[in-house]
């Protein structure tokens, strides 16, 4: 039904997420990212949007992603219908793959990066998505993908982060994506010292990637960037 990719950089506090699904308005209830804390995606046969509030409070207390997943599994009597990804403050990721999300469900949990999907055309969808993203942002992608090393990021990679997220989603869709087709998508990036980027395509009857790229083009336009540059980066202006 849904595929998501999360990223969190503990060194900079930047959190990011991209999600796509065969239904409408995915950006309103699936992915969540919080600067200096981590990120979460709650999806599945029936998603549980309340996971986000619980996970955010746990992340504030320094609870690990693995422990958060364990707690959610115990608290939610219908966890078998859920798929949930969490990345914590340390950049470690964990996943809940509920048994009722079969037949085709897949997830990858790496250092600083995690991706998951359900009702997929094949497991290669998530593999392609993750490989594209890690390959674009890391100088050591092979080592990251094989769990041998933490990411060594390309200089200034965060300036291209939105583009790399969209490219990763595009690679996933090339591999088949959601078996129903993709009708909505969203991405969000939160940074400690910059206004967030929050792009949503709530319904697209055709290529959702084109819609995301078009909106990002307008976000990156000089006049809008000038507007963003004048926004405060703290409540104490």
N, C-alpha and C positions, 0 to 999 in steps of 0.2 A: 504493500500500500504506500510506503513512504521510504525515502532514503535521505540520510543526513550525514554531514561531516562536521566535526567540531575541532577547534584548535585553541590551545592556550599556551602562551609563552610566559613562564614564571619569571624570567629576567626582566621583562618589560611590563607585565600585567595586561597585555593585549589578549582579548578573548574574541573568538569569531565562530560563526556557524553559518551553514547553508543547508537548506532543506527543499525537497520537492516531493510532490505527491499527485495522485490521480484525482483528488477532490479539490474543492475550493479553499482559499484563504488559509493556506498552511502556515503562514508566518504568524498567525494569531495564537497558535496553541501547541506547536511542536518544539521549536528550538528556543533556547534561552542562553545568553552568555552575559557574564558579569565581569567587568574589569577588576583586576587584582584578585579574583576569586576562582573563576573556572567557567565551565559551560555544561549544558545538559540538553539532551533531546529526548522527548517522551513521545513515543509513537506506538504502532502496533495495530492489531486487529481492532481493539478499542483503546485509544490512548487515554492516559490519566493526566489531565492538565495540572492536577494538584501536586504532582511530583516536584514541580519547579519550586514552589514555595518551601517545601520541606528541604529539598536539596540545598537551596541557597542558604538557609539558616545553618545547615550542617557544615557547609563550606566555610561560612564565617567563623565557625568554631574550630576549624582546622581538621575536620573529619575527612578521612581518605575516600576516594571514589569507590574503592572496593567495599568499604564499610557502609557507605551510603546505599549502594546497591543491595547489600545484605539486609539493611534496615527496611528499605522499600519492599523487598520481597516478603519480609515478615509482616509488614503492616498491611499490605494490599492483598486481600483474600483472592482477588482475581488477577494476580500478577501473571498468570499463564497467558493472558491476552495482551500483555504489554511487551514492548521492546524499549529499553531505556539505555542511553549512553550518558556517562558522566566523566568529566575531566576535573581534577582537583587542583589546588594551589601549587602543588609540586609538578603538575603536568602529567600525572599518572591517570590512566583511564581504565574504566571498567564498564561492563555491559550486562544487562538483563535480557535474555532471549526467551520470552515466554513460549511454552510448548505449543500453544494454540495458534501461533503465527505461521506455522508450516503451511505449504510444503517448502517454499524457497525463502529462507531467511539466512542472513549472513552478517557478520560484524568483524571488524579489525580494531584492536586496541593497541596503540603504540604510545611511545613517549611523546607527549604534547599534541598528539593527533589521534582521533578516533572516528570511525565511520560505521554505519549500520544501515540495513534495509530489510524490508519484508515484502512479501508478494512480488519478489524480483523475477526478472526474466531468467537470471542465472546468478551464481555466486561471483562471476567475473565482473558484475556491475560494481560491487564494492571494491574489489581489487583494483579495477581501472581507476576509480575515483580516488582512492588513496594513493596509488602510485603516481598519478598525475600531480596531485597536490604536493606530496613529499618531494617529488622530483623537481618541482618548480621552486620551492622555498629553501631547500636544504643543499648544502655542499656535499653531504655524505648520505644520499638517499638509500643506497644499498644497505648500509649499516643500520640505518633507522628502520627500514622495512624488515630487516632480519633480526631486530631487537638486540643488536650488538653494541650500538652507541646511541646516546641522545642526539637530537638534531644539532647540527652546526649550520646556522642560518646564513644565507647570502646577505651581504650588507644591504641595508635599507629595504629588505624584502617586504616589510609591512606597508610600504607605499604602494605596492602592487597586489596587496592581499586580496582585495575584492575581485580583481581580475583572475587571480589564481583559483579562488573559490569557484567562480563561474566556469572556468576552464575545466576544473575537476568534475563539476556536475555535468558538463557537456560530455566528457569522456564516459561518465557513467551511463548517460542516455544513449550514446553511440553503441554501448554494449547491450542495450535493451531496456534499462531502467525499470520502471514500474510496468507491470503487465497490462495495466489499464490505459497506459499512456500517461503523460504528465500534464496536468492542467493548472497547477499553481506552484510557485517557488518563492523563496525568500532568503535573504542573507542579512546578517547583522554583524557589525564589528564594533567593539567597545574598546576604547583606549583611555588610559588614565588622564591624559592631558589634551584630548581632542574630542570634539563632538562625535557622537556615534554615527555610523553609517547604517541605515535601516532601509533596505530595498525590498519591496513586496510586489509580486505579480499575483493578484488574488484569483484571476481566472484568465486563461489563455486558450483559445480554441486551436491555435497553431503553435509555432516554435517558442517555447517559454524562454529559451536561452536568448533569443533575439530581444525579447521584452526586457529581460534583466540587463542586457548590455546597453540597451537604449536608455533605460533609467539611469544606469551608472554613468553614461556619457553626460547626461544633464547634471548629475551630482558633481562630476569632475569639471564642469564648465567653469571658466574663469570667474564669471560674475557670482556664481553660487559659492565657489571656494573663497572669494573675497568676503562674502557674507559670513561664512563659517569662521573665517579668521578673526572676525570681530566678536565672536561669542566668548563669554567667560569660560574658563576651565575649572572654576570652583564656585561654590555658593557665595564665598566672600569675594565679591567683585572688587 
